[in-house]
Amino acid sequence: MGAFKAYDIRGIYNKDFNRNDVYAIGFFLPELLHTDKVLVGRDARTSSDEIFEALTRGIIDAGADVYDLGLATTPLVYYATACFGFDASVQITASHNPKEYNGLKISKTDCLPVGYDTGLGQLESWLINNKEIKTSDRKGKTIPFDAKTSYVAFLKKYLPNISSLNMAIDCSNGMVSLFAREIFGNTPHYLFENIDCSFPNHEPNPLETENTEPLRYFVKQNQCDIGLIFDGDADRVMFVDEAGNFISPDLMIAIAGMYFSKKMAVGSKCFADCGCDSMQPHKALIDIRTSKSVKNYLKKTGYQVEMWRVGRAYAAIKLREINGLFGGELAGHYYFRDFYYSDSGLLAALILLDVIAGEKAKGNSVSKILQNVSHGYFNSGEINFRIGQKEQAMEALRSHFCTLENPVAFYDFDGYRIEFNDWWFNVRPSNTEPYLRFIAEATDASLLKTKIEEVKKIIQQFS
């Protein structure tokens, strides 16, 4: 089935999957995750109610109970799963995808993600092979469940004094509007605040340049200190600086490092309260596409930095495995030990705004803060190539550059990241879209341009 991805189940509803598929997924979920109760939340897409009905009918027919969160952000579902001890949860959402898409994000005990290798592949196999659906003698029931009050109280523990900041917040007509004013108050400027998952103003993907144009224009026109933009289900947040320039999300991982450094004093009790020796460096997680400047900055400020694969299905598990304090991705996901090793756009925003407000009090703008992180590197940003022969193109790039130059580092756990003395690149097949993704960084702008042109010539052979 085309809807089963590496991280979740997602596609165009009634094309890539339908209500019968959703019913079967709901029916098999209690068996897959060995539970008799499933927490379910949903976004406000037009198909979400129908998917909720089919999913819950399947869960109930399997003999399990549905705990209904109602309309929810994805991080709310993560929080409630771990905080209230559920062994299975589902968020009905297609995250940043256009309105015709929908999907299911599944988590298990301790809010661990269920990816293709940890359960989704089994579900897909059961559906493809028409595993028997035998209704249980015990019918489950639907139980309304409120976790919003607890979640807001948790977030407010991280709320800094932001009264000095002139902020603009683009809610993307998405689910963050459930909580935005309750968390940030009425002082910020709000754009596209009403929840409307037909996304009438722009698609809920902040990584696409055109989707940040209204926010960037507003920030410049109103002389804001910072602009925030959330994706559709609020598990991601991205920023624009005081000049309206989009900030590469990986750079904000370094800002998170500033936050935790400020909260921890060497030789004192660990701020994270993880029982470690506070004299030892805490671990931070970055993805394979992250700017080298971020890794260098974090190491310089005392962190032990681990690099890993892209996506929550991998990052949340890896952060837990290394007992990392925090982590982040180029796509704007930020993970925190204190949030059950999961990602939350709102929590990330509060942590990062704490640093930004503190630096403003010292006379430093957002762009000034970032100069201390990104100095010395020129970055291509992620470039997408729509080609069929992805593996062949990746191998051609590896062979070409490794023959011409001697790599100083080579990583092959998510495509390739190959580092040379004065530049590096990562090339990887997308897990959710039909693209080969490429990103490069160099110490010289002209060198970067030359390398990108070389790459394009090689990849054109596989178009």
C-alpha positions in Angstrom: 0.0 0.0 0.0 1.3 3.4 -0.9 0.2 5.1 2.4 2.6 3.1 4.6 5.8 5.2 5.0 8.9 5.0 7.1 7.5 7.2 9.9 3.7 7.0 9.6 0.7 6.1 7.4 0.0 9.0 5.1 -1.4 9.8 1.6 -4.2 11.2 -0.4 -7.4 10.0 1.3 -9.6 7.7 -0.8 -6.7 7.3 -3.2 -3.7 5.9 -1.3 -6.0 4.6 1.5 -9.6 4.6 2.5 -12.0 4.0 5.4 -11.9 0.2 5.0 -8.1 0.3 5.3 -8.5 2.5 8.4 -11.0 0.2 9.9 -8.7 -2.7 9.5 -5.8 -0.7 11.0 -7.9 0.1 14.0 -9.0 -3.5 14.4 -5.4 -4.9 14.3 -3.8 -2.1 16.4 -4.7 -3.6 19.8 -3.2 -6.9 18.8 -0.1 -5.3 17.3 0.6 -3.2 20.5 -0.8 -5.7 23.0 -3.3 -3.3 24.6 -7.0 -3.0 25.3 -7.1 0.8 25.2 -6.0 3.2 22.5 -5.7 7.0 22.8 -6.9 8.8 19.7 -6.6 12.5 18.7 -7.3 14.2 15.3 -6.7 17.4 13.4 -9.4 19.4 11.7 -9.0 18.2 8.1 -12.3 17.5 6.3 -11.6 13.8 6.2 -10.5 13.4 9.9 -14.0 12.8 11.3 -14.6 10.0 8.8 -11.2 8.5 9.5 -11.9 8.8 13.3 -15.2 7.0 12.9 -13.7 4.1 10.9 -10.6 3.8 13.2 -12.6 3.8 16.4 -15.1 1.3 15.0 -12.2 -1.1 14.2 -10.7 -0.6 17.7 -14.0 -1.2 19.4 -14.8 -4.3 17.3 -11.4 -5.7 18.4 -12.6 -5.4 22.0 -10.5 -2.4 23.0 -11.6 1.0 24.4 -11.0 4.3 22.6 -9.9 7.3 24.7 -11.1 10.2 22.6 -8.9 13.3 22.9 -11.0 15.2 20.3 -9.2 17.9 18.3 -5.5 17.8 19.1 -2.0 18.7 18.1 0.3 15.8 17.5 2.5 16.8 20.5 -0.6 16.7 22.8 -1.1 13.1 21.7 2.6 12.3 22.5 2.3 14.0 25.9 -0.9 12.2 26.9 0.4 8.9 25.7 3.4 9.0 28.0 2.1 11.0 30.8 -1.1 8.9 31.3 0.5 5.5 30.6 -1.2 4.5 27.3 0.4 1.6 25.4 -1.1 2.8 22.1 -2.1 6.1 20.5 -3.0 7.5 17.1 -3.0 11.0 15.9 -5.1 11.5 12.7 -3.2 14.0 10.7 -1.2 14.6 7.5 1.0 17.1 9.3 2.4 19.6 6.7 0.8 18.0 3.6 -1.9 19.7 1.5 -5.6 19.5 2.4 -6.4 16.4 0.4 -3.9 14.3 2.4 -4.5 12.6 5.7 -2.8 9.9 7.8 -2.1 8.2 11.1 0.8 8.8 13.4 1.0 5.8 15.8 2.9 5.6 19.1 3.3 2.9 21.7 4.4 2.6 25.4 6.4 5.6 26.7 5.4 7.4 23.5 7.9 5.5 21.4 7.2 6.0 17.7 5.9 3.1 15.6 7.7 3.2 12.3 7.7 0.9 9.4 10.4 -1.3 11.0 8.7 -1.3 14.4 5.1 -2.2 13.5 3.8 -0.4 10.4 5.3 -3.0 8.1 3.4 -5.7 10.1 0.2 -3.8 9.8 0.7 -3.4 6.1 1.4 -7.1 5.7 -1.8 -8.0 7.5 -3.8 -5.7 5.3 -2.2 -6.9 2.0 -2.7 -10.6 3.0 -6.3 -10.0 4.1 -5.7 -11.2 7.7 -9.0 -12.4 9.1 -11.1 -9.8 11.0 -13.0 -11.7 13.7 -15.0 -9.4 15.9 -14.4 -9.8 19.6 -17.2 -11.0 21.9 -16.4 -8.0 24.1 -17.3 -4.7 22.5 -15.1 -1.8 23.4 -16.4 1.7 24.1 -15.5 5.3 23.5 -14.4 7.4 26.5 -13.9 11.2 26.2 -10.5 12.0 27.6 -9.1 15.5 28.4 -5.4 16.0 28.6 -5.3 19.6 27.4 -5.3 21.1 30.9 -2.4 19.0 32.0 -0.5 19.7 28.8 -0.9 23.5 29.1 0.3 23.4 32.7 3.3 21.5 31.5 4.2 24.0 28.8 3.7 27.0 31.1 6.5 25.7 33.3 8.8 26.7 30.4 7.1 30.0 29.6 9.8 32.8 29.7 9.2 36.5 30.1 8.5 37.5 26.5 6.9 40.8 27.3 9.9 42.6 25.7 9.6 40.8 22.4 7.6 42.1 19.4 6.6 38.8 18.0 4.5 37.6 15.0 3.1 34.1 15.0 1.8 32.4 11.9 -0.5 29.6 13.0 -1.0 28.3 9.4 -4.7 27.8 10.1 -3.5 24.7 11.9 -3.9 23.0 15.2 -1.4 25.2 17.2 -4.3 27.6 17.5 -5.8 25.3 20.1 -3.1 26.6 22.5 -1.3 29.6 21.0 -3.1 32.4 22.9 -3.3 30.4 26.1 0.5 30.0 26.0 1.8 33.2 24.4 -1.0 35.6 25.4 -2.7 38.3 23.4 0.4 40.5 22.9 1.9 38.8 19.8 0.6 39.5 16.4 -1.3 36.4 15.1 -1.6 35.5 11.4 -4.0 32.9 10.1 -5.1 31.9 13.6 -8.5 30.4 12.9 -8.4 26.6 12.5 -9.3 25.8 8.9 -7.6 22.7 7.6 -8.5 23.5 4.0 -5.6 25.9 4.5 -7.0 28.9 2.7 -4.0 31.2 3.1 -1.0 28.9 2.5 -0.1 25.2 2.8 1.0 24.2 6.3 4.6 23.5 5.3 7.0 26.2 6.6 9.9 24.7 4.6 8.4 25.9 1.4 9.5 29.5 0.7 6.1 30.7 -0.5 4.4 29.6 2.7 6.5 32.0 4.8 6.1 35.0 2.6 3.2 36.5 4.6 5.1 36.2 7.9 8.3 37.5 6.5 6.5 40.6 5.0 4.7 41.2 8.3 7.8 41.0 10.4 9.6 43.6 8.2 6.6 45.9 8.0 6.0 45.8 11.8 9.6 45.8 12.9 9.2 42.6 14.8 12.1 41.0 16.8 11.1 37.5 15.7 8.6 35.6 13.6 7.3 32.1 14.3 5.5 29.7 12.0 4.0 26.3 12.9 3.1 23.5 10.6 -0.3 21.9 10.4 -0.2 19.6 13.4 2.2 21.8 15.5 5.0 19.3 15.9 7.3 21.7 14.1 8.1 25.4 14.4 10.4 27.6 12.3 11.5 31.2 12.6 12.3 34.3 10.6 14.7 37.0 12.0 14.1 40.7 12.5 14.8 41.4 8.8 12.3 38.8 7.7 14.9 36.3 6.7 14.0 32.6 7.1 16.3 30.9 9.6 17.5 27.4 8.7 15.9 25.3 11.4 19.1 23.3 12.1 20.8 26.6 13.4 18.2 26.8 16.1 19.5 23.5 17.6 22.5 25.6 18.7 20.1 28.1 20.3 18.6 25.3 22.3 22.1 24.4 23.4 22.4 28.0 24.7 19.2 27.5 26.7 20.4 24.3 28.5 23.9 25.7 29.0 22.3 28.7 30.8 20.2 26.4 33.0 23.1 24.2 34.0 26.1 25.3 36.1 29.2 23.1 36.0 29.7 21.2 39.2 26.1 21.8 40.3 23.1 19.5 40.3 22.1 18.6 36.8 19.3 20.8 35.5 17.9 17.8 33.6 17.7 15.8 36.8 18.7 12.6 35.0 21.0 11.3 37.7 24.1 11.8 35.7 27.5 13.3 36.8 26.9 17.0 36.0 30.6 17.4 35.3 30.3 15.2 32.2 29.1 16.7 28.9 25.4 16.2 28.1 24.5 14.7 24.7 22.8 16.5 21.9 21.4 14.9 18.8 21.5 16.3 15.2 20.4 14.8 12.0 22.7 13.9 9.0 21.8 17.1 7.2 22.8 19.5 10.0 25.2 22.3 9.4 28.7 21.6 10.5 28.6 25.0 12.3 26.0 23.6 14.7 28.1 20.6 15.6 31.1 22.8 16.1 29.3 25.3 18.2 27.7 22.6 20.5 31.0 20.8 20.9 32.7 24.1 21.7 30.2 24.8 24.4 30.6 21.5 26.1 28.1 19.1 24.5 28.8 15.6 23.2 27.1 15.6 19.7 25.6 12.5 18.1 24.5 12.4 14.5 21.6 10.2 13.3 18.9 9.5 10.8 16.1 11.9 9.8 12.6 11.5 11.2 10.9 11.0 14.5 10.8 7.2 14.1 14.5 7.2 14.4 15.4 10.4 16.3 13.1 9.9 19.3 14.4 6.4 19.8 18.1 7.5 19.3 17.8 10.4 21.8 16.4 7.9 24.4 19.1 5.4 23.6 21.9 7.9 24.2 20.0 9.6 27.0 20.4 12.8 25.2 19.2 16.1 26.6 17.8 17.5 23.4 18.1 17.2 19.6 16.8 18.7 16.4 16.4 18.3 12.7 16.7 20.5 9.6 13.0 20.0 9.1 12.2 22.0 12.3 11.6 19.1 14.7 13.1 19.6 18.1 13.2 16.7 20.7 13.6 17.0 24.4 14.3 14.5 27.2 11.9 16.4 29.4 9.2 15.8 26.8 9.5 12.0 26.7 12.2 12.3 24.1 9.6 13.6 21.6 9.1 16.7 19.6 6.8 19.7 20.3 6.7 22.9 18.3 5.3 24.8 21.3 7.9 23.6 23.8 10.7 24.3 21.3 9.3 27.8 20.7 9.2 28.5 24.5 12.8 27.3 25.0 14.2 29.2 22.0 12.3 32.4 22.9 13.8 32.2 26.4 17.2 32.7 24.8 16.1 35.3 22.3 14.4 37.4 25.0 17.5 37.2 27.1 19.8 38.2 24.3 17.5 41.1 23.4 18.0 42.4 26.9 21.8 42.5 26.1 21.1 44.4 22.9 21.5 41.4 20.6 19.1 40.8 17.7 18.3 37.3 16.4 20.6 37.7 13.4 23.4 38.7 15.7 22.9 35.6 17.8 23.0 33.4 14.8 26.2 35.0 13.5 27.9 33.4 16.5 26.7 30.0 15.3 26.9 29.9 11.5 30.1 31.9 11.0 32.4 30.4 8.3 30.0 28.2 6.3 27.9 28.6 3.2 25.0 26.3 2.9 23.0 25.2 -0.2 19.8 24.5 1.7 18.0 21.2 0.8 17.7 20.7 -3.0 15.1 18.2 -4.3 15.6 16.2 -7.5 12.6 14.3 -8.8 14.2 11.2 -10.4 13.4 7.5 -10.7 16.9 6.0 -10.3 17.7 7.3 -6.8 20.1 4.6 -5.7 22.1 4.8 -8.9 22.3 8.6 -8.7 23.5 8.4 -5.1 26.2 5.8 -6.0 27.3 8.0 -8.9 27.8 11.0 -6.6 29.7 8.9 -4.0 32.0 7.4 -6.6 32.7 10.7 -8.4 33.6 12.8 -5.4 35.4 10.1 -3.4 37.6 9.4 -6.5 38.5 13.1 -6.9 39.1 13.8 -3.2 39.9 12.0 0.0 37.0 12.1 2.4 37.7 12.9 6.1 34.4 11.4 7.3 31.8 9.1 5.8 28.4 8.3 7.2 26.0 5.9 5.4 23.1 5.4 7.8 20.7 7.7 5.9 21.8 8.0 2.4 25.4 9.3 2.5 27.1 12.2 4.3 30.6 12.6 2.9 32.9 15.2 4.5 36.0 16.7 2.9 38.5 19.3 4.2 36.5 22.3 3.0 33.1 21.0 2.1 30.6 18.2 2.7 27.4 16.9 1.2 24.5 14.6 2.1 22.3 12.9 -0.4 19.3 10.7 0.6 16.1 9.4 -0.8 13.0 11.0 0.8 11.0 8.7 3.0 7.7 10.5 2.3 7.9 12.1 -1.1 9.3 11.0 -4.6 12.5 13.0 -4.3 16.2 12.6 -4.0 17.3 15.2 -1.4 20.7 16.9 -1.6 22.4 19.4 0.7 25.9 20.7 0.7 28.0 23.1 2.7 31.4 24.7 2.1 33.8 27.2 3.6 33.7 29.3 0.4 30.7 30.5 -1.6 32.3 29.9 -5.0 33.4 26.4 -4.0 29.8 25.6 -3.0 28.5 26.9 -6.3 31.0 24.8 -8.2 30.1 21.6 -6.3 26.4 22.1 -6.8 26.9 22.4 -10.5 28.9 19.2 -10.6 26.1 17.4 -8.7 23.4 18.7 -11.0 25.3 17.4 -14.1 25.7 14.0 -12.6 22.1 13.7 -11.4 20.7 14.8 -14.8 22.0 11.5 -16.2 19.3 9.7 -14.1 16.4 12.0 -14.8 
